């Protein structure tokens, strides 16, 4: 038994349900998106080389098969291959396709329109870097990943405040250990490492672009004492802040 075919256009088909894949439903040089919308493991996956043989083992109940040329023409690029947590917007659209109970021909019409919407929404999320890979840490849920991303945004925007791992975790609704482990898994960096990068990068720019006293720069960049600022800056740039500013003025 073949999966149900919804021909969206000559360049795109939706395949619904379980069963074998009909090779004739694949446009030439196709790519595919597969959608698994059942909680708690809802995912969207991108397959860069799509044909019936390659996708036969994919158990997701919804596949969008699209000509590569159409994706490039409409969206300008293709995402990297991988499996990603499916956010609520993706689950809602895919669920509407799979669970549609309208009689024909309204059923096919809705599924056709929703398939186009689903493709557009998926590309938009890829463009916004809003999809989180499931391969980074299988123990993290989609909501955990969203909270860890919120923690990163907090560090990137409030780096000059008195931030601690505990305060960041509390602000984002995570416990300390999950934030620390998940942050490193998602971003290949620690919370403290990113915080230090943000602060020292800002301090470097202030040393070059302002005449503020070095102690004031350290304080503005979140360091409680001048000694702590000097130690951190020297470790990062190999020279004390005063020496860095003097060298830039002499250049």
VENMO-V320668 format. One record per residue. N is the residue number from 1. RES is the residue in one small letter. OMEGA is omega in whole degrees, 0 to 359 (NA if undefined). Layout:
n=N res=RES omega=OMEGA
n=N res=RES omega=OMEGA
This chain:
n=1 res=x omega=179
n=2 res=x omega=173
n=3 res=x omega=179
n=4 res=x omega=183
n=5 res=x omega=170
n=6 res=x omega=180
n=7 res=x omega=183
n=8 res=x omega=178
n=9 res=x omega=176
n=10 res=x omega=183
n=11 res=x omega=185
n=12 res=x omega=175
n=13 res=x omega=171
n=14 res=x omega=178
n=15 res=x omega=190
n=16 res=x omega=175
n=17 res=x omega=180
n=18 res=x omega=178
n=19 res=x omega=183
n=20 res=x omega=181
n=21 res=x omega=179
n=22 res=x omega=181
n=23 res=x omega=182
n=24 res=x omega=180
n=25 res=x omega=183
n=26 res=x omega=173
n=27 res=x omega=176
n=28 res=x omega=179
n=29 res=x omega=184
n=30 res=x omega=166
n=31 res=x omega=183
n=32 res=x omega=170
n=33 res=x omega=177
n=34 res=x omega=187
n=35 res=x omega=174
n=36 res=x omega=191
n=37 res=x omega=180
n=38 res=x omega=175
n=39 res=x omega=6
n=40 res=x omega=187
n=41 res=x omega=180
n=42 res=x omega=184
n=43 res=x omega=167
n=44 res=x omega=182
n=45 res=x omega=175
n=46 res=x omega=180
n=47 res=x omega=188
n=48 res=x omega=178
n=49 res=x omega=189
n=50 res=x omega=168
n=51 res=x omega=186
n=52 res=x omega=182
n=53 res=x omega=183
n=54 res=x omega=185
n=55 res=x omega=184
n=56 res=x omega=183
n=57 res=x omega=179
n=58 res=x omega=186
n=59 res=x omega=180
n=60 res=x omega=185
n=61 res=x omega=181
n=62 res=x omega=176
n=63 res=x omega=169
n=64 res=x omega=181
n=65 res=x omega=189
n=66 res=x omega=176
n=67 res=x omega=179
n=68 res=x omega=182
n=69 res=x omega=179
n=70 res=x omega=178
n=71 res=x omega=181
n=72 res=x omega=180
n=73 res=x omega=186
n=74 res=x omega=188
n=75 res=x omega=174
n=76 res=x omega=181
n=77 res=x omega=176
n=78 res=x omega=178
n=79 res=x omega=173
n=80 res=x omega=177
n=81 res=x omega=177
n=82 res=x omega=177
n=83 res=x omega=188
n=84 res=x omega=172
n=85 res=x omega=178
n=86 res=x omega=179
n=87 res=x omega=184
n=88 res=x omega=182
n=89 res=x omega=178
n=90 res=x omega=181
n=91 res=x omega=182
n=92 res=x omega=182
n=93 res=x omega=179
n=94 res=x omega=178
n=95 res=x omega=178
n=96 res=x omega=177
n=97 res=x omega=186
n=98 res=x omega=188
n=99 res=x omega=183
n=100 res=x omega=182
n=101 res=x omega=180
n=102 res=x omega=173
n=103 res=x omega=175
n=104 res=x omega=4
n=105 res=x omega=182
n=106 res=x omega=182
n=107 res=x omega=180
n=108 res=x omega=180
n=109 res=x omega=179
n=110 res=x omega=181
n=111 res=x omega=178
n=112 res=x omega=181
n=113 res=x omega=180
n=114 res=x omega=177
n=115 res=x omega=177
n=116 res=x omega=179
n=117 res=x omega=181
n=118 res=x omega=179
n=119 res=x omega=181
n=120 res=x omega=180
n=121 res=x omega=180
n=122 res=x omega=178
n=123 res=x omega=179
n=124 res=x omega=179
n=125 res=x omega=175
n=126 res=x omega=181
n=127 res=x omega=180
n=128 res=x omega=183
n=129 res=x omega=185
n=130 res=x omega=178
n=131 res=x omega=187
n=132 res=x omega=183
n=133 res=x omega=176
n=134 res=x omega=184
n=135 res=x omega=180
n=136 res=x omega=178
n=137 res=x omega=184
n=138 res=x omega=181
n=139 res=x omega=181
n=140 res=x omega=175
n=141 res=x omega=177
n=142 res=x omega=181
n=143 res=x omega=175
n=144 res=x omega=181
n=145 res=x omega=178
n=146 res=x omega=179
n=147 res=x omega=179
n=148 res=x omega=174
n=149 res=x omega=177
n=150 res=x omega=177
n=151 res=x omega=178
n=152 res=x omega=179
n=153 res=x omega=179
n=154 res=x omega=179
n=155 res=x omega=183
n=156 res=x omega=183
n=157 res=x omega=184
n=158 res=x omega=183
n=159 res=x omega=183
n=160 res=x omega=177
n=161 res=x omega=179
n=162 res=x omega=183
n=163 res=x omega=173
n=164 res=x omega=177
n=165 res=x omega=180
n=166 res=x omega=182
n=167 res=x omega=178
n=168 res=x omega=179
n=169 res=x omega=180
n=170 res=x omega=181
n=171 res=x omega=184
n=172 res=x omega=176
n=173 res=x omega=179
n=174 res=x omega=170
n=175 res=x omega=188
n=176 res=x omega=184
n=177 res=x omega=180
n=178 res=x omega=177
n=179 res=x omega=183
n=180 res=x omega=181
n=181 res=x omega=182
n=182 res=x omega=179
n=183 res=x omega=179
n=184 res=x omega=180
n=185 res=x omega=183
n=186 res=x omega=191
n=187 res=x omega=181
n=188 res=x omega=180
n=189 res=x omega=175
n=190 res=x omega=176
n=191 res=x omega=180
n=192 res=x omega=179
n=193 res=x omega=179
n=194 res=x omega=179
n=195 res=x omega=179
n=196 res=x omega=178
n=197 res=x omega=181
n=198 res=x omega=183
n=199 res=x omega=184
n=200 res=x omega=176
n=201 res=x omega=178
n=202 res=x omega=179
n=203 res=x omega=178
n=204 res=x omega=180
n=205 res=x omega=179
n=206 res=x omega=178
n=207 res=x omega=181
n=208 res=x omega=192
n=209 res=x omega=182
n=210 res=x omega=175
n=211 res=x omega=179
n=212 res=x omega=173
n=213 res=x omega=183
n=214 res=x omega=179
n=215 res=x omega=178
n=216 res=x omega=179
n=217 res=x omega=179
n=218 res=x omega=180
n=219 res=x omega=180
n=220 res=x omega=182
n=221 res=x omega=171
n=222 res=x omega=180
n=223 res=x omega=185
n=224 res=x omega=180
n=225 res=x omega=178
n=226 res=x omega=180
n=227 res=x omega=179
n=228 res=x omega=178
n=229 res=x omega=182
n=230 res=x omega=179
n=231 res=x omega=182
n=232 res=x omega=182
n=233 res=x omega=181
n=234 res=x omega=178
n=235 res=x omega=183
n=236 res=x omega=188
n=237 res=x omega=177
n=238 res=x omega=180
n=239 res=x omega=179
n=240 res=x omega=180
n=241 res=x omega=180
n=242 res=x omega=179
n=243 res=x omega=179
n=244 res=x omega=180
n=245 res=x omega=181
n=246 res=x omega=180
n=247 res=x omega=180
n=248 res=x omega=179
n=249 res=x omega=182
n=250 res=x omega=184
n=251 res=x omega=NA
